[in-house]
Amino acid sequence: MSESKLPPLPGTAPDGSWRIANIDRDEFDGRLAICAIVARSSAAPLSLRGAGDGTLIGTGFYLLPNGGFATAKHVALEALEAMSRSENSVGLVYALTNGLLVFRPIWSFAVHPTADLAFGVPHEIFDNKTGNVFRAKVLSLECAAPAIGSPISTWAYPLHAKRPQPNGTELLHIQPAFYDGTLQEIYKDRGPSSRLTPPYYLTNIHLHGGSSGGPVFNESGHVFGVASCSYDGAEDVAFVTPIDPIFDIEVQNVDLGDGIGLRTVTVRDIGNGGRIVIQFR
């Protein structure tokens, strides 16, 4: 990461005003579970360090320790288009506990038929010192929506810039932050967005480009939705898709370790094995 920080974007939450709940109940660990989704130049050699000269597509977050992650469907479709042109060209960029940025190539996506949700599977990466498979930090989900008027937030990667390097190349600098607001409305059957199929939520988070696919938190720091979209030029309108439909997404070639072998299962099947952290009210 660069030593100099970019100035904050409008709608950035004050420092220390939000926390992220995960299995470790540790805010810093929670931030490590959220990734930028970046498309790298097909001309650049594959490197697992940093964001390279990539282009920011959106945000995603880990649901499974082995790397299964959630994002918005429209982010996944854009990523799939880039992946069809060049292998290992799109990946998750996130920070390790030592601050090192890692690029983890994405292997596949499965998308929901109607909701703006997708489940992604990255390639495995290994600790070069221990040889162990990297275990991702995992966010905690809560399928119930908070009450209308409740404070909410998202942690995402819209703040970014291309920075020139001495060798004439450019490197993508990303600077995640909290952006907050309140839940304004719940649309169960009909709503104003032409891009989304209900149910979805209306919020007044300032949703900048690159925020789509990021987790949306309730006051307790649990994920109840995924940032979807806004209107062009809007500063206080952001639509959020409930997290619950992600459990209906079908994922191919999954071995649940039950002796049956590879088959098509739902994300719910994976969660029933205790692999996804879910809060119930």
VEXKEFI-864279 format. One record per residue (C-alpha): residue in three letters; x, y, z. Coordinates in steps of 0.2 Angstrom, whole numbers, plus 5000, padded with zeros to 4 digits. Example, Ala and Ser with C-alpha at 12.3 -4.5 7.8 and 13.67 -1.06 7.14 Angstrom:
# VEXKEFI-864279
ALA506249785039
SER506849955036
***
This chain:
# VEXKEFI-864279
MET500050005000
SER500550184997
GLU501250285011
SER500150435006
LYS498250425009
LEU496950484997
PRO495750615003
PRO494050535009
LEU492550524998
PRO490850605003
GLY489850495014
THR491350425023
ALA490950375041
PRO491950455055
ASP493450345062
GLY492950225075
SER491050245073
TRP490750065066
ARG491349885069
ILE491249725060
ALA490649565068
ASN491449395063
ILE491849235071
ASP493349315080
ARG492349465086
ASP493849575081
GLU493549725070
PHE495249715062
ASP495049535057
GLY493349585050
ARG494149705038
LEU495249575032
ALA493749475026
ILE493249605014
CYS494149614997
ALA494249724981
ILE493849634965
VAL495149684953
ALA495449644934
ARG497249644930
SER497949684913
SER498149534902
ALA499849594896
ALA500549594914
PRO501349444921
LEU500349354935
SER500849414952
LEU500049364969
ARG500649534977
GLY499649694976
ALA498449754964
GLY499649784950
ASP499049894936
GLY497249824938
THR495549904936
LEU494349904951
ILE492749804947
GLY491849804964
THR491949734982
GLY491649564989
PHE491849475006
TYR492249305012
LEU490849185018
LEU491949025020
PRO493649005028
ASN494248915011
GLY493849075002
GLY492049064996
PHE491449234994
ALA489949344991
THR489749494979
ALA488449574968
LYS487849474953
HIS488249624941
VAL489949634948
ALA490149444945
LEU489549464927
GLU490849594923
ALA492149494931
LEU491649334921
GLU491749434905
ALA493549484909
MET493949304914
SER493349244898
ARG494749344889
SER496149294900
GLU496449164913
ASN496849224931
SER496449404925
VAL495249444939
GLY495549414958
LEU495249464976
VAL496449594982
TYR496549605001
ALA497749645016
LEU498549515026
THR498849545045
ASN500549605041
GLY499849735029
LEU500449655013
LEU499149664999
VAL498849494990
PHE498049454973
ARG497049294974
PRO496349244957
ILE494549194955
TRP494149024948
SER492249034946
PHE490549114950
ALA488849054953
VAL487449184952
HIS485649194958
PRO484349194945
THR483449354950
ALA484349434965
ASP485849544963
LEU486949414972
ALA488349294967
PHE489449164976
GLY491249164970
VAL492649034972
PRO494449084972
HIS495948984969
GLU496848914984
ILE498349004990
PHE499648935002
ASP500749015015
ASN502549015008
LYS503248985025
THR502248855032
GLY501448775016
ASN499748775024
VAL498248825014
PHE497749005018
ARG496149025029
ALA495149175026
LYS494249285039
VAL492349265038
LEU491049385041
SER489449355051
LEU487749355043
GLU486049405049
CYS484649375037
ALA483349485046
ALA483249665041
PRO483549805054
ALA482049915058
ILE481750065046
GLY482750215052
SER484150105059
PRO485950155056
ILE486850045044
SER488550045035
THR489649965022
TRP491549935021
ALA492049955003
TYR493450004991
PRO492750144980
LEU494250254985
HIS495650214973
ALA496850294961
LYS498150244948
ARG499850304953
PRO501350324942
GLN502950224945
PRO504750264941
ASN504850134928
GLY503350214918
THR502050094924
GLU500550124935
LEU499950034951
LEU498150034957
HIS498050104975
ILE496550054985
GLN495950135001
PRO494450055009
ALA493350135022
PHE491650135030
TYR490250235022
ASP488650245032
GLY486850295032
THR485150235037
LEU483850105031
GLN482450205023
GLU481250075015
ILE480949895012
TYR480249844995
LYS479549674996
ASP478549654980
ARG478749814970
GLY480049954970
PRO480750104961
SER482350024954
SER482249954936
ARG483849854939
LEU483349754954
THR482049624957
PRO481149634974
PRO481449614988
TYR482749744991
TYR483149895003
LEU483250085000
THR484650165010
ASN485350345010
ILE487150285010
HIS488250374997
LEU488650234986
HIS490150264975
GLY490750164960
GLY491750014966
SER490649994982
SER489449864973
GLY489549694981
GLY490149754998
PRO489349695014
VAL488049805022
PHE488049795041
ASN486749825055
GLU487249915071
SER487949755078
GLY489149735064
HIS488249585056
VAL487949575037
PHE486149595032
GLY486349645014
VAL487449674999
ALA487749844991
SER486949844974
CYS486650004965
SER486150184965
TYR485450314952
ASP486750404942
GLY487350564951
ALA486350524967
GLU487250554983
ASP485950494996
VAL485150344987
ALA485850164987
PHE484950004985
VAL485449854995
THR484949664991
PRO484549555006
ILE485849425010
ASP484649285013
PRO484349234994
ILE486249194993
PHE485849025001
ASP484848974986
ILE486248994974
GLU486748824966
VAL488648794965
GLN489348654954
ASN490748524958
VAL490648534977
ASP491248404988
LEU490448425006
GLY491548285013
ASP490048165016
GLY490648025005
ILE489548064990
GLY490848164980
LEU490748314968
ARG488948374964
THR487948524963
VAL487348594980
THR486648754986
VAL487548884997
ARG486248835010
ASP486948655009
ILE488748725012
GLY488048825027
ASN487148675035
GLY488848605038
GLY489248745049
ARG490448825037
ILE489548995037
VAL489249105052
ILE487449155054
GLN486649255068
PHE484749215072
ARG483549335081
***
